[in-house]
Amino acid sequence: MKKKLLNCLLPLACLAIVSVSCGSSAQAAVLGDDYPSSWKYGGFGVDPWTMYWRQCTSFAAYRLSNTNGFTLPVGYGNAITWGSIARANGHRVDMNPAVGSIAWFSAGVNGAGHMGHVAWVAEVHGDQVTIEEYNYDAGQGPEKYHKRSFHKSQVSGYIHFKDLEPGAQNGNSTNSSIKVGDTVRFTGTFRVTSVSGNTITSQDLAGGTPTKHNIVDPGPVLEVDGQGNPTSDQYLNPGETFTIPGNFKSASH
């Protein structure tokens, strides 16, 4: 379908999906496997941050860029060096996890190999953290997406490049509903599940099977390719991906 262009639908507009698709704060930000398809299935390659595709470092650098809005400088190398390089560059590294920070593991720590490991912190609940990562083989195979939770002490440190702001709303979280009048933002990329007339639905955005409350007017969305770059045609079809830039204010249906 052609993207419906609505000049009147600007940031702080109302989206019908927000009452069931957003978490209450940045404490719940699991985004799932949003790693670009062309890197996920494309054989051998190097990403824009000079990391090899499907390695933990590439996924962490991609998530920092796509979700946190932070561009990792060239030169961070293997995961084992990230903590020391980050400190040398003035970034805080401590044992206090925050959503959007990078969990850093030295060799042998919590299953890390001899080159270390890094992962993106998705949730923080008291002393428990949930991370999203690539190339941590817990039975699903190497060079694949994985999510796990553990006590916050089971790392070498948390690198704070550009944490997500406390209270920020993240579109993929479904842990709780937001209140009418809250300002929300949607991070990450979402896949179109269905198209009906001038509206779309997305299972990624709804956090499950879309219902009548998850219908999206595509006016404010931006179609992107597998690398997160805007496409030229801006036609949305099932299976294609999009982002939702800007901030929006929730309202009752």
C-alpha positions as CSV (number, residue, x, y, z in Angstrom):
1,M,0.0,0.0,0.0
2,K,1.1,3.6,-0.5
3,K,2.0,5.4,2.7
4,K,-0.7,7.8,3.6
5,L,0.8,11.3,3.9
6,L,-0.9,13.4,6.5
7,N,0.5,16.8,7.0
8,C,-1.7,17.3,10.1
9,L,-0.3,14.2,11.9
10,L,2.8,15.7,13.5
11,P,4.9,14.8,16.6
12,L,2.7,14.7,19.8
13,A,-0.2,13.3,17.7
14,C,-2.3,10.4,18.8
15,L,-1.6,6.9,17.8
16,A,-4.3,4.3,18.4
17,I,-1.8,1.6,19.3
18,V,-0.1,3.2,22.3
19,S,-2.4,2.0,25.0
20,V,-1.4,-1.6,24.6
21,S,2.0,-1.5,23.0
22,C,4.1,0.5,25.3
23,G,5.7,-0.2,28.6
24,S,5.5,2.2,31.5
25,S,9.1,3.3,31.5
26,A,12.5,2.5,30.1
27,Q,12.6,-0.3,32.6
28,A,11.1,-2.5,29.9
29,A,12.7,-2.1,26.5
30,V,13.1,-5.6,25.0
31,L,13.1,-5.0,21.2
32,G,13.7,-8.5,19.9
33,D,15.9,-9.5,16.9
34,D,15.9,-6.2,15.0
35,Y,19.4,-6.8,13.5
36,P,19.3,-6.0,9.8
37,S,18.3,-8.9,7.6
38,S,21.0,-8.3,5.1
39,W,23.7,-8.7,7.8
40,K,21.9,-11.6,9.5
41,Y,21.8,-13.7,6.4
42,G,24.3,-12.0,4.1
43,G,27.4,-14.2,4.6
44,F,30.6,-12.4,5.4
45,G,30.7,-8.7,5.9
46,V,31.7,-5.7,8.0
47,D,29.3,-3.2,9.5
48,P,29.7,0.6,9.5
49,W,31.5,0.4,12.9
50,T,34.1,-2.0,11.4
51,M,32.6,-5.0,13.3
52,Y,32.1,-8.4,11.6
53,W,28.4,-9.2,10.9
54,R,26.6,-11.3,13.5
55,Q,29.3,-10.9,16.2
56,C,28.3,-9.6,19.6
57,T,30.1,-6.3,19.0
58,S,28.3,-5.7,15.7
59,F,24.9,-6.2,17.3
60,A,25.8,-3.9,20.3
61,A,27.1,-1.2,17.9
62,Y,23.9,-1.5,15.8
63,R,21.6,-1.3,18.8
64,L,23.5,1.7,20.1
65,S,23.1,3.5,16.8
66,N,19.5,2.4,16.0
67,T,18.0,2.7,19.4
68,N,20.2,4.9,21.6
69,G,21.2,7.3,18.8
70,F,24.9,6.8,19.6
71,T,27.5,6.2,16.9
72,L,30.3,3.9,18.3
73,P,33.7,5.3,17.1
74,V,35.9,3.2,15.0
75,G,38.6,1.4,17.1
76,Y,36.7,-0.5,19.8
77,G,37.8,-3.9,18.4
78,N,37.1,-7.1,20.3
79,A,34.6,-7.1,23.1
80,I,37.3,-7.6,25.8
81,T,38.7,-4.2,25.0
82,W,35.4,-2.2,25.1
83,G,35.5,-1.3,28.8
84,S,39.1,0.0,28.9
85,I,38.7,1.9,25.7
86,A,35.4,3.4,26.8
87,R,37.0,4.6,30.1
88,A,39.9,6.1,28.2
89,N,37.4,8.0,26.0
90,G,35.6,9.4,29.1
91,H,32.6,7.1,29.3
92,R,31.4,5.9,32.6
93,V,32.0,2.2,33.3
94,D,30.5,0.8,36.6
95,M,28.4,-1.9,38.1
96,N,25.2,0.0,37.8
97,P,23.0,-1.3,34.9
98,A,20.7,1.1,33.0
99,V,18.5,0.4,30.0
100,G,20.5,1.1,26.9
101,S,23.8,0.6,28.6
102,I,26.2,-2.1,27.3
103,A,26.9,-5.1,29.5
104,W,30.6,-5.9,29.2
105,F,32.2,-9.2,30.0
106,S,35.8,-10.0,30.3
107,A,37.1,-13.5,29.2
108,G,35.4,-16.2,31.1
109,V,32.8,-14.0,32.8
110,N,29.3,-15.3,32.7
111,G,30.0,-17.6,29.7
112,A,32.2,-15.1,27.7
113,G,34.8,-16.5,25.4
114,H,38.5,-15.5,25.3
115,M,37.7,-12.3,23.4
116,G,35.1,-11.2,25.8
117,H,31.5,-10.4,25.1
118,V,29.2,-7.3,25.0
119,A,25.4,-7.1,25.0
120,W,22.7,-4.4,25.2
121,V,20.8,-4.0,28.5
122,A,17.1,-4.2,27.7
123,E,15.5,-4.4,31.2
124,V,16.5,-3.6,34.8
125,H,14.3,-4.9,37.6
126,G,16.0,-4.4,41.0
127,D,19.1,-6.5,40.9
128,Q,18.0,-8.5,37.8
129,V,19.0,-7.4,34.3
130,T,17.8,-8.7,30.9
131,I,20.2,-8.4,28.0
132,E,19.9,-8.8,24.3
133,E,22.9,-10.2,22.4
134,Y,24.3,-11.9,19.4
135,N,26.8,-14.8,19.1
136,Y,26.1,-16.2,22.6
137,D,25.3,-19.9,21.9
138,A,22.9,-21.1,24.5
139,G,21.7,-23.9,22.2
140,Q,20.2,-21.8,19.4
141,G,23.5,-21.9,17.5
142,P,26.4,-19.3,17.0
143,E,26.0,-15.9,15.4
144,K,22.3,-15.7,16.4
145,Y,20.1,-13.5,18.6
146,H,19.6,-14.4,22.2
147,K,18.0,-12.9,25.3
148,R,18.8,-13.8,28.9
149,S,18.4,-12.5,32.5
150,F,20.8,-12.7,35.5
151,H,22.0,-10.9,38.6
152,K,23.5,-7.5,37.8
153,S,26.8,-8.5,39.4
154,Q,27.5,-11.2,36.7
155,V,29.4,-8.8,34.4
156,S,32.7,-7.0,34.3
157,G,30.9,-3.7,34.0
158,Y,28.2,-1.6,32.4
159,I,29.3,0.9,29.8
160,H,27.2,4.1,29.7
161,F,27.6,5.5,26.2
162,K,24.2,7.0,25.9
163,D,21.6,5.3,28.2
164,L,17.9,5.6,27.4
165,E,16.4,8.3,29.4
166,P,14.4,7.3,32.5
167,G,10.7,7.3,31.8
168,A,11.2,7.0,28.0
169,Q,8.6,4.8,26.3
170,N,9.7,2.1,24.0
171,G,7.4,0.8,21.4
172,N,8.1,-3.0,21.6
173,S,7.5,-3.4,25.3
174,T,4.2,-4.9,26.5
175,N,4.7,-5.1,30.2
176,S,2.1,-2.6,31.1
177,S,-0.2,0.1,29.7
178,I,0.6,3.7,29.6
179,K,-1.8,6.4,30.8
180,V,-3.9,8.7,28.6
181,G,-1.9,11.9,28.0
182,D,1.6,10.3,28.4
183,T,4.2,11.3,25.8
184,V,5.7,8.2,24.2
185,R,8.4,7.4,21.6
186,F,8.9,4.2,19.6
187,T,12.5,2.9,19.2
188,G,13.7,0.2,16.9
189,T,12.2,-1.1,13.7
190,F,8.9,-2.9,13.2
191,R,7.6,-5.3,10.6
192,V,4.3,-4.8,8.8
193,T,2.0,-7.7,9.6
194,S,-1.1,-6.8,7.6
195,V,-2.4,-4.0,5.4
196,S,-6.1,-2.9,5.3
197,G,-7.0,0.1,3.2
198,N,-5.0,3.0,4.5
199,T,-4.0,1.4,7.8
200,I,-1.5,-1.2,8.8
201,T,-0.8,-3.5,11.8
202,S,2.4,-4.8,13.2
203,Q,2.9,-7.8,15.5
204,D,6.2,-6.4,16.6
205,L,4.6,-3.1,17.7
206,A,1.6,-4.7,19.3
207,G,3.7,-7.2,21.3
208,G,1.6,-10.1,20.0
209,T,-1.3,-10.7,17.6
210,P,-2.6,-7.3,16.6
211,T,-6.2,-6.5,17.6
212,K,-8.5,-3.6,16.7
213,H,-6.7,-1.5,19.2
214,N,-3.4,-1.9,17.3
215,I,-4.4,-0.4,14.0
216,V,-1.8,2.2,12.8
217,D,-2.3,5.1,10.5
218,P,1.0,5.0,8.5
219,G,1.1,8.8,8.2
220,P,4.0,9.3,10.7
221,V,5.9,6.2,10.0
222,L,9.0,5.9,7.8
223,E,9.6,2.8,5.7
224,V,13.2,1.5,6.0
225,D,15.3,-1.2,4.5
226,G,17.1,-4.0,6.4
227,Q,19.9,-1.6,7.3
228,G,17.5,0.9,8.8
229,N,17.8,3.4,5.9
230,P,14.7,5.1,4.5
231,T,13.5,3.6,1.2
232,S,12.7,5.6,-1.9
233,D,9.2,4.5,-2.6
234,Q,7.6,4.6,0.9
235,Y,5.1,1.9,0.0
236,L,4.3,-0.4,2.9
237,N,3.5,-4.1,2.3
238,P,3.4,-7.0,4.7
239,G,6.8,-8.1,5.7
240,E,8.5,-4.7,5.2
241,T,9.9,-2.7,8.0
242,F,9.4,0.8,9.3
243,T,10.4,3.2,12.1
244,I,8.2,5.7,13.9
245,P,10.3,8.9,14.4
246,G,9.3,11.7,16.9
247,N,7.3,11.8,20.1
248,F,3.5,11.1,20.4
249,K,0.9,11.8,23.0
250,S,-1.5,9.0,23.9
251,A,-5.3,9.5,23.9
252,S,-8.3,7.3,24.6
253,H,-9.8,5.5,21.6
